[in-house]
Amino acid sequence: MTTNWITKDSNNLIIFFNGWGMDISPFKHLHSNDFDLLHIFDYSDSNHQDMIDERRINEYKNVVLISWSLGVWKSNQFLNHNKGVRCDKKIAINGTLQPINDQFGIPEKIFLGTLENLNERNLLKFRKRMCFKSPGETFFFEHLPTREFENVKTELKELFDDIKSESNVFANFDKAVISENDLIIPSNNQHSFWDGKTDIITLNDSHYPFHLWKSWDEIALL
């Protein structure tokens, strides 16, 4: 797990758990006037969670957790392992806490098919599906992640093993943002998981909706 602090001496902090295969590149357009940012990504080694300084996080006056895609599950795992971390608001974007599940996440057969057949060509196809019929496709492909393919493949295997082996206690999220055209984690499955658990915001967009926002502050205020 990789962490990157972007600080402006603010009293407020956003913790962002990114999705699989990502880095900061597709999110560089998001600025912030009011928040420092702790960006967490690359889950190819899940043994580095202790690198995150709980005390440093808790020094902030206001802490907002934003997580996306498989990062939603990863953020929940992090909170389970780091009970002392205080989050004043938790926002899940296009993800659930049961991400490999025929009813509540990615159907297991599809997840395994992606993992077993992953090559650079299929990764490109996956990313196109992430942006299906979205104005954000051009933006995303102009700001592609720069990580090495083998690292991305290792990360997906690590995530699969991690998700299948761990029995989670579910954290309470304050908002769930669901794109109605999500072809990665089916929108209906997201609704099935979150309905009755939290407030839901729907978007007419794809799995990657971040082109809709200009700042982290906008997302934190959802």
Backbone bond lengths (Angstrom), bond angles and torsions (degrees), N, CA, C in turn:
res aa  C-N    CA-C-N  psi(-1)  N-CA   C-N-CA  omega(-1)  CA-C   N-CA-C  phi
1 M - - - 1.453 - - 1.521 109.15 -
2 T 1.308 115.97 132.54 1.460 121.57 -177.72 1.519 109.33 -110.16
3 T 1.321 116.02 137.32 1.461 120.81 177.89 1.517 109.75 -122.42
4 N 1.320 115.27 144.61 1.459 121.33 179.19 1.524 108.88 -141.55
5 W 1.326 115.80 120.32 1.460 121.36 178.26 1.524 109.51 -93.80
6 I 1.337 115.86 132.23 1.463 122.21 172.08 1.523 105.86 -121.45
7 T 1.319 116.16 105.10 1.462 120.04 -169.75 1.522 111.97 -115.29
8 K 1.330 113.76 145.47 1.467 122.30 176.49 1.527 110.19 -132.84
9 D 1.326 115.59 24.11 1.463 121.29 -178.87 1.525 112.17 58.91
10 S 1.322 115.69 38.83 1.460 120.52 177.48 1.522 110.01 -87.25
11 N 1.322 115.44 160.88 1.463 120.85 173.98 1.526 112.28 -88.08
12 N 1.337 115.49 -4.08 1.461 121.09 -175.91 1.523 109.92 -118.74
13 L 1.320 116.22 146.88 1.466 121.07 -176.68 1.522 110.48 -132.49
14 I 1.335 115.53 136.68 1.458 122.03 166.15 1.524 108.01 -106.79
15 I 1.319 116.75 127.52 1.464 122.32 169.95 1.522 106.71 -101.03
16 F 1.330 117.07 119.63 1.462 120.98 -177.86 1.515 110.11 -113.98
17 F 1.333 115.92 115.13 1.459 121.79 173.05 1.524 108.04 -93.67
18 N 1.315 115.95 110.17 1.454 122.98 -175.59 1.530 110.91 -78.15
19 G 1.323 116.07 171.73 1.452 121.68 -179.97 1.519 112.66 -90.12
20 W 1.322 115.03 179.54 1.468 121.65 -178.62 1.530 110.98 -63.88
21 G 1.331 114.50 138.19 1.459 121.29 173.84 1.509 115.00 77.15
22 M 1.318 117.21 6.60 1.459 120.56 -171.85 1.525 112.75 -99.98
23 D 1.329 114.07 163.93 1.456 123.70 163.08 1.526 105.75 -139.44
24 I 1.315 118.49 -160.91 1.461 120.79 -174.19 1.527 112.76 -78.66
25 S 1.333 118.43 -13.55 1.471 121.26 -170.68 1.527 114.02 -52.88
26 P 1.342 120.41 -48.43 1.471 119.25 -178.35 1.530 114.15 -74.66
27 F 1.343 116.49 3.15 1.461 121.10 -176.36 1.527 112.04 -123.75
28 K 1.328 117.02 5.19 1.462 120.55 -175.55 1.521 112.99 -64.22
29 H 1.325 116.89 -22.83 1.465 119.63 -179.37 1.520 112.06 -73.53
30 L 1.323 117.51 -13.91 1.457 121.24 -178.54 1.523 109.57 -84.12
31 H 1.311 116.69 111.63 1.461 120.98 177.04 1.528 108.65 -100.98
32 S 1.312 116.27 179.53 1.457 120.03 175.90 1.516 109.58 -151.90
33 N 1.322 114.92 134.63 1.457 120.51 174.77 1.517 111.83 -94.63
34 D 1.322 115.96 -24.18 1.465 119.87 -168.90 1.521 115.07 -117.81
35 F 1.340 117.65 -5.60 1.462 119.90 -173.03 1.524 111.78 -130.61
36 D 1.329 116.04 141.11 1.458 120.88 158.21 1.530 107.33 -77.50
37 L 1.341 115.70 163.44 1.466 119.78 -177.29 1.521 110.43 -129.80
38 L 1.324 115.78 129.90 1.461 122.37 168.05 1.523 106.57 -109.49
39 H 1.327 116.29 108.01 1.464 122.28 -177.38 1.526 108.49 -97.29
40 I 1.327 116.68 125.77 1.462 122.60 -177.83 1.523 108.27 -121.67
41 F 1.334 116.11 127.86 1.464 120.44 -176.00 1.523 109.31 -157.89
42 D 1.337 116.55 -178.96 1.469 123.84 178.63 1.528 110.94 55.93
43 Y 1.325 115.26 84.56 1.462 121.77 -177.76 1.527 111.50 -95.29
44 S 1.329 116.66 28.46 1.464 120.38 -179.48 1.522 112.07 -68.19
45 D 1.319 117.15 -18.09 1.463 121.67 173.95 1.514 106.93 -133.13
46 S 1.323 116.82 105.27 1.469 120.88 -175.06 1.517 112.51 -82.45
47 N 1.317 118.08 3.86 1.468 120.38 -175.11 1.519 113.54 -89.47
48 H 1.338 117.65 7.69 1.456 120.03 -174.39 1.519 112.91 -106.41
49 Q 1.334 117.70 18.53 1.458 119.21 -178.22 1.525 111.95 -65.17
50 D 1.325 116.31 -27.77 1.460 118.90 -178.97 1.520 112.42 -71.08
51 M 1.341 117.60 -8.78 1.456 120.57 179.06 1.526 111.80 -70.66
52 I 1.333 117.75 -18.17 1.459 121.36 -177.99 1.522 108.89 -81.45
53 D 1.316 115.84 127.13 1.457 122.76 -173.70 1.531 109.64 -85.53
54 E 1.330 117.00 102.77 1.465 120.86 179.53 1.522 111.35 -58.12
55 R 1.312 116.17 -42.16 1.463 119.68 -176.29 1.524 110.90 -62.94
56 R 1.333 116.43 -39.86 1.466 119.93 178.94 1.528 110.38 -63.54
57 I 1.325 117.04 -42.15 1.466 120.35 178.65 1.525 110.68 -62.20
58 N 1.312 116.72 -44.64 1.460 120.58 -173.89 1.518 113.44 -74.77
59 E 1.326 117.72 -6.85 1.463 120.59 174.15 1.529 111.93 -74.13
60 Y 1.329 116.69 -17.47 1.465 119.88 -179.54 1.526 110.68 -76.55
61 K 1.325 114.87 147.19 1.461 120.77 179.52 1.522 111.47 -69.54
62 N 1.331 116.37 -37.40 1.462 121.62 -175.96 1.522 108.74 -138.35
63 V 1.330 117.30 127.31 1.465 122.10 -178.41 1.529 108.78 -123.40
64 V 1.330 115.51 122.44 1.466 121.68 178.27 1.523 108.45 -115.21
65 L 1.321 116.61 126.26 1.461 122.57 176.52 1.524 108.96 -97.05
66 I 1.335 116.28 123.12 1.460 122.41 175.25 1.521 107.04 -120.45
67 S 1.315 116.93 127.50 1.464 119.05 179.66 1.517 109.16 -135.39
68 W 1.327 115.10 151.76 1.466 120.97 -174.01 1.527 110.08 -135.89
69 S 1.332 115.68 138.65 1.454 122.73 172.05 1.534 110.35 59.75
70 L 1.329 118.80 -131.53 1.465 120.00 178.50 1.523 111.66 -67.67
71 G 1.331 117.04 -15.57 1.457 120.66 174.07 1.515 112.77 -64.27
72 V 1.341 117.40 -21.81 1.466 120.23 176.29 1.527 109.20 -64.07
73 W 1.322 116.54 -48.60 1.467 119.51 177.06 1.523 110.72 -63.10
74 K 1.317 116.65 -41.48 1.462 120.45 -177.78 1.525 111.09 -64.22
75 S 1.320 117.07 -37.35 1.464 119.69 178.78 1.521 110.74 -66.43
76 N 1.334 116.74 -36.90 1.458 120.33 177.42 1.529 110.81 -65.98
77 Q 1.331 116.66 -41.31 1.458 120.55 176.19 1.527 110.37 -60.70
78 F 1.325 115.94 -43.33 1.463 120.57 179.35 1.529 110.87 -59.76
79 L 1.324 117.03 -45.01 1.459 119.93 -179.85 1.524 111.32 -65.10
80 N 1.332 117.22 -35.77 1.465 120.21 177.36 1.521 112.04 -65.41
81 H 1.335 116.49 -33.53 1.463 121.14 -177.57 1.523 112.55 -89.02
82 N 1.319 116.81 -13.35 1.471 121.36 -176.09 1.526 108.53 -131.19
83 K 1.314 115.44 71.00 1.461 121.67 -172.70 1.526 112.72 -62.73
84 G 1.327 117.11 -20.56 1.455 119.19 -177.59 1.511 114.72 -82.05
85 V 1.336 117.79 -8.69 1.464 120.54 -179.04 1.529 109.47 -74.74
86 R 1.317 115.52 129.27 1.463 120.95 179.11 1.525 109.95 -97.04
87 C 1.325 117.00 127.04 1.467 121.91 173.42 1.521 108.04 -124.44
88 D 1.316 116.39 123.27 1.456 120.60 -178.24 1.524 112.39 -83.01
89 K 1.325 116.20 -20.89 1.464 120.88 179.24 1.513 108.49 -153.52
90 K 1.333 116.63 139.48 1.469 121.09 -179.61 1.529 109.04 -128.83
91 I 1.334 115.48 125.11 1.463 122.20 -176.86 1.522 108.76 -122.54
92 A 1.322 116.77 123.92 1.466 122.42 176.43 1.524 108.83 -104.49
93 I 1.336 116.41 130.62 1.465 121.58 179.95 1.527 108.86 -118.61
94 N 1.309 116.34 115.88 1.470 122.97 175.58 1.531 112.86 49.47
95 G 1.316 114.45 52.08 1.461 120.80 176.91 1.518 109.64 -160.24
96 T 1.323 116.31 164.45 1.460 121.33 176.45 1.526 108.97 -135.46
97 L 1.311 115.39 174.97 1.460 120.55 179.33 1.524 111.90 -91.91
98 Q 1.332 116.47 1.93 1.470 122.59 171.04 1.530 107.57 -129.08
99 P 1.330 116.17 71.50 1.473 119.82 -167.59 1.521 115.20 -74.12
100 I 1.332 118.06 -18.70 1.470 120.43 173.39 1.518 106.65 -113.69
101 N 1.317 115.11 90.97 1.460 119.98 -173.36 1.527 108.25 -162.93
102 D 1.319 116.53 132.19 1.464 120.03 -175.50 1.522 112.88 -64.41
103 Q 1.324 116.83 -24.63 1.465 120.56 -177.08 1.521 112.80 -104.23
104 F 1.332 117.29 -32.29 1.460 120.86 -169.96 1.527 114.31 -117.72
105 G 1.318 118.49 2.75 1.461 120.10 -176.94 1.511 111.09 -156.27
106 I 1.331 115.82 -141.66 1.460 121.63 174.23 1.523 107.75 -82.71
107 P 1.324 119.11 124.55 1.465 119.12 176.35 1.530 111.12 -52.86
108 E 1.329 115.61 135.44 1.466 119.77 -172.06 1.529 112.22 -58.27
109 K 1.312 117.98 -38.27 1.466 120.90 179.76 1.525 111.07 -60.88
110 I 1.323 116.79 -39.23 1.468 120.82 179.55 1.523 110.36 -70.56
111 F 1.336 117.08 -42.33 1.465 120.22 178.73 1.527 109.81 -59.87
112 L 1.328 116.40 -47.74 1.467 120.22 -179.59 1.521 111.45 -63.92
113 G 1.321 117.18 -37.91 1.456 120.07 177.64 1.512 111.88 -62.65
114 T 1.330 116.22 -40.64 1.467 120.33 176.75 1.518 110.54 -62.53
115 L 1.324 116.23 -44.92 1.461 121.12 -178.47 1.525 111.72 -65.31
116 E 1.309 117.31 -47.50 1.465 121.18 -174.05 1.524 112.87 -72.33
117 N 1.319 117.68 -26.98 1.465 120.97 -176.57 1.523 113.01 -107.73
118 L 1.331 116.16 14.77 1.459 118.57 -173.88 1.525 111.83 -70.93
119 N 1.302 115.72 123.80 1.459 123.66 169.07 1.523 106.51 -142.61
120 E 1.315 116.97 179.29 1.464 118.75 -174.60 1.524 111.76 -63.99
121 R 1.321 116.74 -35.61 1.462 119.82 178.37 1.526 111.29 -65.53
122 N 1.334 116.82 -44.45 1.462 120.13 -179.20 1.522 112.00 -71.27
123 L 1.332 116.84 -28.65 1.463 119.54 174.24 1.527 110.04 -63.81
124 L 1.324 116.59 -40.65 1.463 120.69 176.99 1.528 110.51 -61.98
125 K 1.333 116.99 -42.84 1.468 120.84 177.87 1.529 110.81 -61.88
126 F 1.330 115.66 -41.47 1.465 120.18 178.76 1.523 110.28 -59.80
127 R 1.322 116.35 -44.48 1.464 119.69 -177.93 1.523 111.51 -67.68
128 K 1.320 117.18 -31.98 1.464 119.40 174.64 1.528 110.59 -66.28
129 R 1.321 117.07 -38.51 1.465 120.27 176.69 1.529 111.18 -66.88
130 M 1.317 116.85 -30.52 1.459 120.61 176.06 1.517 111.74 -59.53
131 C 1.322 115.74 -31.69 1.468 121.58 -174.81 1.525 111.75 -109.77
132 F 1.298 118.10 25.47 1.463 123.72 -171.39 1.526 112.15 -54.14
133 K 1.341 115.98 121.30 1.469 123.11 177.07 1.523 112.34 52.16
134 S 1.326 116.63 36.29 1.458 120.98 -177.91 1.521 110.68 -116.15
135 P 1.337 117.94 140.86 1.464 120.50 172.31 1.525 112.20 -61.41
136 G 1.339 116.45 -16.11 1.459 120.23 -179.52 1.514 114.31 -77.93
137 E 1.347 118.09 -7.28 1.467 120.05 -176.89 1.522 111.54 -61.37
138 T 1.323 117.26 -47.97 1.469 120.24 -179.65 1.516 110.35 -60.02
139 F 1.328 116.17 -45.22 1.462 119.57 -179.87 1.517 110.81 -60.88
140 F 1.340 116.88 -46.70 1.459 119.72 -177.71 1.524 111.20 -59.92
141 F 1.323 117.18 -45.16 1.461 119.77 -176.48 1.523 112.67 -75.04
142 E 1.307 117.09 -11.89 1.467 120.42 170.70 1.526 111.30 -86.90
143 H 1.330 116.97 -9.90 1.474 121.92 -177.55 1.526 109.86 -134.63
144 L 1.321 115.80 49.31 1.459 120.79 -177.28 1.529 112.19 -65.79
145 P 1.326 117.09 147.09 1.467 119.95 170.78 1.523 110.23 -58.47
146 T 1.311 116.04 151.06 1.470 121.40 -175.35 1.522 112.76 -109.91
147 R 1.315 117.96 14.36 1.463 120.70 -177.96 1.521 111.35 -72.66
148 E 1.332 116.02 153.53 1.458 122.04 179.08 1.532 110.20 -69.98
149 F 1.332 116.05 143.75 1.463 120.70 -176.52 1.527 111.87 -58.92
150 E 1.329 118.16 -44.74 1.466 120.38 -176.94 1.520 111.37 -61.92
151 N 1.323 116.59 -34.87 1.459 120.47 176.99 1.525 110.90 -66.79
152 V 1.323 116.34 -40.62 1.463 121.33 178.49 1.528 110.61 -64.69
153 K 1.328 116.78 -40.55 1.466 120.96 178.85 1.527 110.79 -65.94
154 T 1.321 116.71 -43.82 1.464 120.85 177.28 1.520 110.80 -59.88
155 E 1.315 115.82 -39.75 1.462 120.36 -179.83 1.527 111.50 -61.50
156 L 1.328 117.54 -42.94 1.460 120.05 -178.78 1.527 110.96 -64.20
157 K 1.323 117.34 -40.39 1.469 120.87 177.07 1.525 110.32 -64.29
158 E 1.317 116.87 -42.40 1.462 121.13 178.96 1.525 110.41 -62.63
159 L 1.324 116.85 -42.15 1.460 120.24 179.04 1.527 110.99 -64.06
160 F 1.329 116.72 -43.39 1.469 119.80 179.16 1.526 110.40 -58.85
161 D 1.325 116.63 -50.01 1.470 120.51 -178.80 1.523 110.97 -61.95
162 D 1.332 115.95 -41.04 1.455 121.88 -178.21 1.528 110.79 -64.07
163 I 1.322 115.64 -47.90 1.463 120.68 -177.48 1.525 111.24 -65.04
164 K 1.334 116.87 -40.80 1.462 120.48 -176.86 1.529 112.63 -74.01
165 S 1.318 117.15 -22.75 1.463 119.73 -174.11 1.520 113.37 -96.88
166 E 1.329 117.63 -14.92 1.459 119.23 -172.70 1.519 110.90 -109.20
167 S 1.321 115.27 131.08 1.458 121.43 174.69 1.518 108.04 -94.84
168 N 1.309 116.02 111.36 1.458 120.26 -172.94 1.519 113.09 -88.17
169 V 1.310 114.91 146.47 1.451 122.15 160.37 1.518 105.55 -93.29
170 F 1.316 117.76 126.72 1.453 120.45 -172.79 1.528 111.05 -81.62
171 A 1.329 115.67 128.62 1.454 121.08 172.56 1.527 109.19 -75.43
172 N 1.323 116.06 159.66 1.460 121.06 175.95 1.521 109.05 -90.25
173 F 1.326 116.45 117.40 1.461 121.14 176.84 1.525 109.12 -95.57
174 D 1.332 115.59 145.32 1.460 120.66 -177.23 1.522 112.70 -84.96
175 K 1.326 116.68 -29.88 1.460 121.77 179.87 1.524 109.20 -142.65
176 A 1.327 115.62 143.05 1.461 121.59 169.30 1.523 107.43 -123.28
177 V 1.324 116.06 121.11 1.463 122.14 178.51 1.526 107.50 -98.85
178 I 1.324 116.94 124.60 1.466 121.78 -176.01 1.518 109.63 -124.83
179 S 1.328 116.21 121.45 1.466 121.15 173.25 1.524 108.98 -82.82
180 E 1.320 116.13 128.57 1.463 119.83 -174.39 1.528 113.18 -75.44
181 N 1.339 117.22 -10.34 1.470 120.68 177.40 1.524 111.46 -112.02
182 D 1.323 116.89 30.23 1.467 121.28 -177.64 1.530 109.59 -76.24
183 L 1.326 116.40 117.57 1.463 121.37 177.67 1.527 112.50 -99.40
184 I 1.313 117.92 -1.68 1.470 121.28 -179.31 1.528 109.73 -93.07
185 I 1.304 116.66 -61.94 1.466 121.43 171.38 1.525 105.15 -107.75
186 P 1.322 117.87 102.23 1.467 120.66 -169.31 1.528 112.72 -49.77
187 S 1.319 115.03 134.49 1.464 120.74 -176.32 1.526 111.78 -55.66
188 N 1.326 117.18 -41.50 1.468 119.97 -179.92 1.523 111.55 -62.00
189 N 1.328 116.63 -37.40 1.464 119.87 178.66 1.522 111.11 -68.18
190 Q 1.333 116.15 -37.27 1.464 119.05 176.37 1.525 110.43 -62.84
191 H 1.324 116.53 -44.42 1.468 119.48 177.48 1.526 110.68 -61.23
192 S 1.316 116.62 -41.16 1.467 119.73 -179.90 1.520 111.26 -60.74
193 F 1.328 116.27 -36.29 1.465 118.63 -179.95 1.526 111.54 -75.11
194 W 1.335 117.85 -46.95 1.462 121.20 -168.68 1.526 113.82 -88.00
195 D 1.321 118.99 -22.99 1.465 120.23 -178.13 1.527 110.53 -55.73
196 G 1.322 115.44 126.28 1.456 121.14 -179.56 1.509 114.45 85.37
197 K 1.341 117.32 -7.51 1.467 120.40 -178.49 1.524 112.47 -101.81
198 T 1.335 117.63 -29.53 1.460 120.42 -174.93 1.517 109.45 -162.31
199 D 1.326 116.25 173.39 1.463 120.96 174.73 1.522 109.31 -72.84
200 I 1.321 116.64 136.22 1.462 122.03 -177.59 1.524 109.97 -113.33
201 I 1.329 115.16 133.29 1.462 122.76 173.05 1.519 107.06 -113.73
202 T 1.314 118.07 127.42 1.462 120.76 179.79 1.521 110.63 -104.46
203 L 1.327 114.84 144.64 1.459 122.36 178.11 1.523 108.89 -123.52
204 N 1.304 116.57 143.90 1.460 121.31 173.32 1.522 107.82 -88.86
205 D 1.321 115.51 72.76 1.465 119.43 -174.48 1.529 109.16 -156.65
206 S 1.333 114.79 -170.37 1.460 122.57 -174.20 1.529 110.67 -102.14
207 H 1.335 115.45 -170.55 1.465 120.63 -178.74 1.529 111.76 -60.48
208 Y 1.328 117.12 -35.68 1.471 121.51 176.73 1.528 108.37 -101.03
209 P 1.348 117.96 101.27 1.462 120.64 -176.45 1.528 114.39 -107.13
210 F 1.323 117.57 9.86 1.464 119.40 -167.19 1.522 113.80 -72.05
211 H 1.325 117.13 -13.49 1.463 119.54 174.37 1.530 111.18 -66.35
212 L 1.335 117.22 -15.41 1.463 121.06 -179.52 1.519 112.46 -73.90
213 W 1.314 117.36 -18.49 1.459 121.48 -175.00 1.522 111.09 -115.66
214 K 1.329 115.88 149.13 1.462 121.70 179.05 1.522 112.29 -102.77
215 S 1.320 116.96 -15.08 1.467 119.20 -176.32 1.518 110.52 -148.39
216 W 1.332 114.96 157.05 1.460 120.58 172.19 1.527 110.12 -64.81
217 D 1.323 115.72 -31.22 1.459 120.44 -178.29 1.530 110.89 -59.90
218 E 1.347 116.98 -40.66 1.464 120.93 178.43 1.524 110.87 -58.71
219 I 1.322 116.02 -43.31 1.467 119.76 -178.33 1.524 110.19 -68.43
220 A 1.327 116.47 -41.55 1.466 120.66 -178.52 1.524 111.97 -62.61
221 L 1.328 116.46 -25.64 1.465 120.58 -177.73 1.530 112.88 -91.11
222 L 1.323 117.90 1.41 1.467 120.19 179.40 1.533 111.12 -57.98
